[in-house]
Amino acid sequence: MGRIAVIGDVGGHADQLREALRDLGIEDGRAADVVVIQVGDLVDRGPDSLGVLNVVAPLLGERWVQLVGNHEAQYLPGSEVFWPDPLPPQGVETLRAWWADGRMRVAAALTAGGEEFLLTHAGLTLAAWQQLGEPASAAEAAGLLNERPELIWRMGAHGRDPETGPLWAESGAALHEPWMRYQGVVPFGQIHGHSTVVHFGDRRWTCDGRIRQRATVDWEQRHVRVRVGGRTFVGVDPGHGRAGAEAWRPLVFDEAGLTA
């Protein structure tokens, strides 16, 4: 057991990432006594995607777990690039190398405070969990997702589609609502980036009342917790956009352990 920090979407903001790492005690490629899990979408939107990749590259390993987001996935073999200002070739080569040798994966799992969490970029929907065979633990779910079934590429008709895979699901309609309607036992909590049920800039909710009644927001750190069937789903996307968030922090567990 030890300290684990989960970093949400970075979106090309290298300076914001460096500041967050300094706060964690990580500088110049040297990891402190903390394991970092980054939930994907390192690149695009912001001004320095290559700079972000250069920050992360020397840290990859036992103390840095890198997950793939939809913005990384578009640059992998067999995918179509959707971002209008795509990465230059050296950035694409870097992401493909990380994916090929396993330094970038789909999912991770951790335990903290007596609860087990699955970590993916966008969250594992109820339908996607059922298609995995209803794994009973976050560690089992992460193992199945890291085998890279076709499920991870599934975009659905749109992000709000409950059939959407864990790189594309939207908070609220696709992720939270089906799990809230589920009559069985929700097997584990989740931590995800990609989207959120609030707009941090003006502290505005973008979800229906049912989710809002079960949600708590840390507006300064930009974390959203939603209670779902006795479990906690935590959103860590700080919503950097093109300008970058004014303030945000990684989600830190002081006593936690990786299970996958």
N, C-alpha and C positions, 0 to 999 in steps of 0.2 A: 504494500500500500504506500502511496506517496501522492505528490501533487500532480494533478493533470489539468492542463489548460486547453479549452476548446476555442478555437479561433473561427469566427464566421467568415462570410464572403469578404474577400479583399478587393476584388474588382480593379486591379491595376494601380492601386494606391500604395506604392512602395514606402513612402514616408510614413503613412499611417501604420503600416505593418512594422516598420522598424521601431516606431515609438511604442507599440504594444509589446514588442519583444524586449525592449529595454526595461519596461515595467515588470516583465517577468524575470529579468536578470539574464537575458540572452543578448549578447553582443558579439559582433565580429565572427559569426559562425560558431561560437562556443555556447553549448547548451548548459543551462543551470540545472539545479535539481528539480526539474519539471519535465514531464512528458507533454508534448504538444500534439493535439489532433486538429488538423485544419480540414474543414468540411467541403472544400472545393470552391470553384469560381475564384481562383487566384487572379485571373486575367480578364482583360476587356474593360470597357467603360472608362477607367481612369487613365492618367497620363503616362504610366510607366510599367506596363505589364512585364517587359523584359527585366526591369529592375526587381520586380517581385520574385520572378523565377530565380534571379541571381541571389537574392536573400535566402530563399528556401533551399537551394541546391546543396550547400554545404551542411545543412542541418538534417537532411533526410537520413533516416536510420532508426535505431531503436528508440530514440527520444523524440522523433518527429514522425507522426503518422499522417500521410497525405492522402486525402480522399479526392475522388474525381467529381467535378461538377459538370453541369451541362455545357458550360463555356470551355472546359477542357475537352470534353467528349467530342465536340464538333471538329477538333483537329486530329482525332485519332483515325487510323485507317478505316475506310469504309463509311465514314460519316460525311455529311455535307456541312460546310461552313455557313453559318447563318449570320454571323456578326458582320456589319458593314465595313468595319475597319479591322481586318483580321491581323493576327500575329504575323510578324516576319518569319521567314523560314527557320532561323535559329531557334525561335521560341517553339515552333511546331516540332522541330527535331527533339528539343528537350522534353516536351510532354510525351512524345511517342517513346522516347527512351525510358522515361519513368514508368510508363504503362507496360512496356514490354518486359522489363525486369522486375516488376512487382513493387516498385517504390511508390507507385500511385495505385490505390485500390478503391473498391466501391464502398466498403463498410468497415466499421470497427465496433467494438462493444466495451463497455466499462461498467464497473459497479461503484457506487458512491452512496453513502448515507442509507445503506440497506436496500437500495433500489438498483436495478439493472437497466442500462440504457443501450439502445442501438443507435449508432451514429451513421447517417448517410447525408448526402447533399440536400435532398429535398424532403426526406421522410418516406417511410414505408407505409403505403396505404393498406387498408383492410383487404382490398381485392388482391394486391400484390403479395401480401402475407399469405393469403389463402392459396395463391398460385405457387408459392414456395413450399406448400405442404403444411402450413400452420406450425412453423417451428415454435417450440415452447420457451426458448430462451433467446436473448439478444445475441449471445455468442453463436448459437446455432444459425440464427438468421444471417449474421454477418458472414459466417463461413459459406453459406449457400450463395449469398450475393457475390462474394469474392470469387466464386467459380464462373462468374460472368455469364449467366444465362441471358437469353434474349430479352428478358424482363427489364434489364437495366436501360435498354435503349428505347423503351416504349414511351412515346410522347403522348399517346391518346389523341382524342380529337382536339383537346385544348388542355391547359394546365389544371382546369377545374374538374376534368374528367376523373372519376374515381379509379378508372383503369390505368391511369398514368403511372409510369415507373418511378423509381426513387431518385432519378436525376431531374425530374420535371414536375412532380406533384406540387400543387399550390396549397399553402396553408389555408385552413378553413374548409372550403367546399370539398376538396379532394382528400385532404389528410384528416382533419379533425372530425368533421361531421359524420362520415361513415363509421369511424371508430366509436363515436358517441352513441350511434344507433345500434351497435353490435350487442347482441344479447348474451354472448359468452364472456369469458374472462379475458381481459386485455393482458397479454402475456408479459409485456415489458414497457418501460418508458422509452422515449426517443429524444434525440437531440439532432437538430437539422438546421440548415441555412436556407438559401434560395429565395425565400419569400417570408412575409410576416403578415399577421392579422391587424397590424397597426401601421400608421404613417408617423414615423418618429419626428419628422421635421415640425409638424404642427400638432403633434400629440392627438392624432385623430384615429379612431377605430375604423377598420374596413371589413368587419365581420358582422355576422348576425348576433342577436342578443344571447342566444344559447351559448355560443362560444365565449362571448364577452363576460357572461356571468361566471364562467369557470376559469377566467384568465387573470393573471396578474402581470404587470409590466414594470420593469426597471427602466425608466425613461432615460436615465443617465448612462447606464451600461449598455442599454439597447438589447435586453433579453426579455423574451415573452414566455411565460409558463402557463400552460393550459392543463387543467386536470381532466383526464380522460379515463373513465372506468377505474378509478383508484390509482392510476399511473400519472406520471407527469411527462408532458411533451414540451420540450424547451426549444424555442426558436432563437438562433444566434446570428441571423443575418442583420448587420447593422444598417443596411440600406445606404451604402456609400454613394451610389449613383455616380455621376461624373465629377461632382465637386468634392466628395468625401464627407464623412460624418464629422460634425463638430466635436463630438465626444463619444467614446465607446470603449468597451473593455472586453477582453476575453472572458469566457465563463470558466471560473477556476474552482476546482474541487481540491481541498487540502488533503483529504484522505480518500484516495480512490485507487482502483486497480484495473488494468486492462485485462479483459477476458477473451478478446479476439482482436 
